[in-house]
Amino acid sequence: GERGRARERERASESERERASESKRVYAREYERERESKRESEREKARESARGSELERERARARERERERKREREQERESKSARARAREQERESKSERARAREQERESKSERARAREQERERERG
C-alpha cells in the first residue's frame, strides 16, 4: 500500500514536471514566433520605407527631367525670337540701304538738272 502510493506520487510529480517543461517549451516556441513575426514586420517596414524613398527619388528625377525640358523649350523660344529679331533688323537695314540709294539717285539727277539749267542760262 504505502510503497504503491509513494510510486503513485512519484509518477504524478513526474508527469507534473513533464507538463511543466512541456508548457515551458510551448511558451518558448510562442515567444520565439512572436519575436520572429516582430522582426519580420520590422523588415517589412524597412522594405516599405526603402520602396517609399525609391519612389520619392523616382518622382524627384521625373520633376528634374520636366524642369530640364521646360528650360530647353524656354531657350528654344528665346533663340527663335532672337532669330526673328535678327531677320527683322536685316530687313530694316536692307530697306534703309535701299532708301539711301534712292536718295543718292535723286540728288544725282537733281544735280544733273541743276547743271542742265546752268548750261541753258549760259546759252540763253
HELIX and SHEET records of a PDB file:
HELIX    1   1 GLU A    2  ARG A  123  1                                 122    
END                                                                             
